[in-house]
Amino acid sequence: MLLDKLRRHQSEIPQIATILDRLDDLIKKKFGVGRVSLQIQLSAGSYAPHLRMATNDNKALMDKIRMEINSLELIMENEGDKIDELLDETLKQLRNLALWIVFIMCMILVVNYKRTVWLFEHATTNEELAEKFSHLALHDALTKLPNRRSFEQYLKKAILQANRYQVKVGLLYMDMDGFKLINDKYGHAKGDKALIEAVSRINNTLRDSDFFARVGGDEFVIVANHFSEQSDLQILAERVISAFNQPISLDERDTQVPMGVSIGIAIYPDNAKSQKSLMSNADKAMYAAKSSGKNQAVFY
């Protein structure tokens, strides 16, 4: 290792070059004699008489190598400061190279880390957007209730469960009485506020097992599960109707407007054998409630 470093700097110390060249030649000769001696031993036996000549040649070469090494050591003693300086410079260059390598590796790690964070953030953002769009696809933007699509999916599952466990499903189809008048007289903004208040009041009347959705402008549905008698649905409908006994306030000036609800009720499988017919029959019962005086519940 030291000889390699000296050879790289032989231009700074010219005397070294000559000695190193001579050492190269002597070492090559030494290995050449060694190979010949080994071949002789293998073919003629370890005690062949002519081995003595190879041994003498080896000894002479080793003496010359020692002389050259002694000369080299003498030069190194005389040029010690210069050699130390050269070695220090070499070590400094190696150290600088190592620092550059470490710096480059750190930069690579930082870039990869930032890229990983970027990918994670974008993946998280995309997942959040997907969840948001999925929610919007199944919910009404104004009232935050499930929309018609979500309602139809839920009703389909409820009917499948009813068939499996031999139970019934009640469907309450509701239309808000007086909503069109509010919209026409006070504008859509006030109409939206009236709907939001109506939803809040209906929500307060529901059981935990009831499914509540908006399926049209002022049309809502309740899917009732876990009831025993038709009278249970009648009681639920009366609670919803009673929620509108008090008028709705539209603004800070306390503009009060009356509002009611007409409800049509159909039961699966008593009044219908399919999801489509259940929805149709509940809708027909709701129109019967409106045409016979409004703000009441009618069974199909």
C-alpha positions in Angstrom: 0.0 0.0 0.0 2.8 2.4 0.9 4.8 1.5 -2.2 1.7 2.2 -4.4 1.4 5.6 -2.8 5.1 6.3 -3.3 4.8 5.3 -6.9 2.0 7.7 -7.5 4.2 10.5 -6.2 7.5 9.4 -7.7 7.6 12.5 -9.9 7.9 14.6 -6.7 10.8 12.4 -5.5 12.7 11.2 -8.6 15.1 8.9 -6.7 12.2 6.7 -5.7 11.3 5.8 -9.3 14.7 4.1 -10.1 14.6 2.0 -6.9 11.0 1.0 -7.4 11.8 -0.2 -11.0 14.7 -2.2 -9.8 12.6 -3.7 -7.0 10.0 -4.7 -9.6 12.6 -6.6 -11.6 14.1 -8.3 -8.6 10.8 -9.4 -7.2 9.8 -10.8 -10.6 13.1 -12.8 -10.8 12.6 -14.0 -7.2 9.2 -15.4 -8.1 10.6 -16.9 -11.3 13.3 -18.8 -9.4 10.7 -19.9 -6.9 8.5 -21.4 -9.6 11.5 -23.2 -11.2 12.5 -24.6 -7.8 9.0 -25.8 -7.1 8.8 -27.6 -10.4 12.1 -29.3 -9.8 11.0 -30.5 -6.4 7.8 -31.9 -7.8 9.5 -33.8 -10.6 12.9 -34.8 -9.0 12.2 -35.0 -5.3 13.1 -32.6 -2.5 16.8 -33.8 -2.3 17.8 -33.4 -5.9 21.5 -32.2 -6.1 20.8 -29.3 -8.5 18.4 -27.6 -5.9 21.4 -26.1 -4.3 21.9 -23.8 -7.3 18.3 -22.5 -7.1 18.7 -21.9 -3.4 21.9 -19.8 -4.0 20.1 -17.8 -6.7 17.2 -17.1 -4.2 19.7 -16.0 -1.6 21.5 -13.6 -4.0 18.2 -12.1 -5.1 17.0 -11.6 -1.5 20.2 -9.8 -0.7 19.7 -7.4 -3.6 16.1 -6.8 -2.6 17.2 -6.0 1.0 19.8 -3.6 -0.4 17.2 -1.8 -2.5 14.7 -1.6 0.4 17.5 -0.2 2.6 18.2 2.5 -0.1 14.5 3.2 -0.2 14.3 3.5 3.6 17.3 5.9 3.5 15.5 8.1 0.9 12.3 8.1 3.0 14.3 9.2 6.1 15.9 12.0 4.1 12.7 13.0 2.4 10.4 12.2 5.4 8.8 15.6 5.6 8.0 15.6 1.9 6.6 12.1 2.0 4.5 12.9 5.0 3.2 15.9 3.2 2.3 13.8 0.1 0.6 11.2 2.3 -1.3 13.9 4.2 -2.5 15.3 0.8 -3.5 11.9 -0.3 -5.5 11.3 2.9 -7.0 14.8 2.6 -8.2 14.0 -0.9 -9.6 10.7 0.2 -11.4 12.4 3.1 -12.8 15.0 0.8 -14.0 12.3 -1.6 -15.6 10.4 1.4 -17.4 13.6 2.4 -18.7 14.1 -1.1 -19.9 10.6 -1.2 -21.7 11.0 2.2 -23.2 14.3 1.0 -24.5 12.8 -2.3 -26.0 9.8 -0.3 -27.7 12.3 2.1 -29.1 14.2 -0.9 -30.4 11.0 -2.4 -32.0 10.0 0.9 -33.6 13.5 1.3 -34.9 13.5 -2.3 -36.3 9.9 -1.9 -37.8 10.9 1.5 -39.5 14.0 0.0 -40.7 11.9 -3.0 -42.2 9.4 -0.6 -43.9 12.1 1.5 -45.3 13.6 -1.7 -46.6 10.3 -2.9 -48.1 9.6 0.5 -49.8 13.0 0.7 -51.2 12.7 -2.8 -52.4 9.1 -2.1 -54.0 10.4 1.1 -55.5 13.3 -0.8 -56.8 11.1 -3.6 -58.3 8.7 -1.0 -60.0 11.6 0.8 -61.3 13.0 -2.5 -62.6 9.5 -3.4 -64.4 9.2 -0.1 -65.8 12.8 -0.5 -67.1 12.1 -4.0 -68.6 8.7 -2.9 -70.4 10.5 0.0 -71.7 13.2 -2.4 -72.9 10.6 -4.8 -75.1 9.1 -2.0 -76.2 12.2 -0.1 -78.2 15.3 -0.6 -76.0 18.4 -0.7 -78.6 20.7 1.1 -79.9 18.5 3.9 -76.9 16.0 4.2 -79.5 13.2 4.2 -79.1 10.1 2.0 -80.4 10.8 -1.5 -82.7 8.7 -3.8 -79.9 6.5 -5.0 -78.8 5.7 -1.4 -82.5 5.1 -0.4 -83.1 2.6 -3.2 -79.9 0.7 -2.3 -81.0 0.6 1.4 -84.5 -0.5 0.6 -83.3 -3.3 -1.6 -81.1 -4.6 1.2 -84.0 -4.2 3.7 -86.3 -6.3 1.5 -83.7 -9.0 1.1 -83.4 -9.1 4.9 -87.2 -9.2 5.3 -87.3 -12.2 3.0 -84.5 -14.0 4.8 -85.9 -13.5 8.3 -89.6 -13.4 7.5 -90.1 -9.9 8.8 -91.8 -6.8 7.4 -90.6 -3.4 6.0 -92.6 -0.2 6.4 -92.2 2.6 3.9 -93.4 6.1 4.8 -93.5 8.5 1.8 -93.8 12.1 2.8 -94.5 15.4 1.0 -94.2 18.8 2.7 -97.4 20.7 2.8 -97.0 24.4 2.2 -93.5 24.3 0.9 -94.3 25.5 -2.7 -96.0 28.6 -1.2 -92.9 29.4 0.9 -90.7 29.0 -2.2 -92.9 31.2 -4.3 -93.5 33.9 -1.7 -90.1 34.1 0.0 -87.7 32.7 -2.5 -85.5 29.6 -2.8 -83.1 30.6 0.0 -86.0 30.8 2.5 -87.4 27.6 1.0 -84.1 25.8 1.6 -84.1 27.1 5.2 -87.6 25.7 5.7 -86.5 22.3 4.4 -83.5 22.2 6.7 -85.7 23.0 9.7 -88.3 20.4 8.6 -85.5 17.7 8.4 -84.3 18.6 11.9 -87.8 18.3 13.3 -88.4 14.9 11.6 -85.0 13.6 12.7 -86.1 14.2 16.3 -89.1 11.9 16.0 -87.2 8.9 14.5 -86.0 5.7 16.1 -82.4 4.6 15.8 -83.4 1.8 13.4 -85.3 4.1 11.0 -83.7 5.2 7.7 -84.5 8.8 6.6 -83.8 10.1 3.1 -84.6 13.0 0.7 -85.8 11.7 -2.6 -87.0 14.9 -4.3 -87.5 18.6 -3.9 -89.9 18.4 -0.9 -90.3 14.7 -0.8 -88.8 12.5 1.9 -89.0 8.8 2.9 -88.6 6.8 6.1 -87.8 3.1 5.9 -89.1 1.6 9.1 -87.6 -1.7 10.4 -88.3 -3.7 13.6 -92.0 -3.1 14.1 -94.6 -5.6 15.1 -98.0 -4.0 14.2 -99.3 -1.6 11.7 -100.1 0.6 14.7 -96.4 1.1 15.3 -96.1 2.8 11.9 -99.2 4.9 12.7 -97.6 6.1 15.9 -94.4 7.0 14.0 -96.4 8.9 11.4 -98.3 10.8 14.1 -95.0 11.9 15.8 -93.8 13.3 12.5 -97.0 15.2 11.9 -97.0 16.6 15.4 -93.5 17.9 14.8 -95.1 20.6 12.6 -97.7 21.8 15.0 -95.5 24.9 15.5 -94.8 27.2 12.5 -91.3 27.5 11.0 -89.3 30.7 11.5 -87.6 31.8 8.3 -85.4 34.7 9.3 -84.1 36.9 12.2 -87.3 39.0 12.0 -89.1 35.9 13.1 -91.2 35.5 10.0 -93.4 32.5 10.9 -94.9 30.2 8.2 -97.1 27.2 8.7 -95.9 23.9 7.3 -97.3 20.4 7.4 -96.6 16.9 6.0 -98.7 14.4 4.1 -97.7 10.8 4.6 -98.4 7.6 2.6 -97.6 4.3 4.2 -97.1 0.9 2.5 -95.9 -2.4 4.1 -93.8 -5.2 2.5 -94.9 -7.9 1.9 -98.5 -7.1 2.9 -99.1 -4.3 0.3 -96.4 -5.1 -2.3 -94.3 -8.0 -3.5 -91.4 -6.0 -4.9 -89.3 -2.9 -4.2 -90.8 -1.1 -7.1 -94.4 -1.8 -6.2 -93.7 -0.9 -2.5 -92.5 2.5 -3.6 -95.3 3.0 -6.0 -98.0 2.1 -3.4 -96.5 4.3 -0.7 -96.5 7.2 -3.2 -100.2 6.5 -4.1 -101.1 6.5 -0.4 -99.3 9.9 0.0 -101.3 11.5 -2.8 -104.4 10.1 -1.2 -103.4 11.8 2.1 -102.9 15.2 0.3 -106.1 15.0 -1.7 -108.2 14.2 1.4 -107.1 17.2 3.5 -103.2 17.1 3.9 -101.2 16.9 7.0 -102.2 13.4 7.7 -101.1 9.8 7.2 -102.9 7.2 5.0 -102.1 3.5 4.6 -102.2 1.9 1.2 
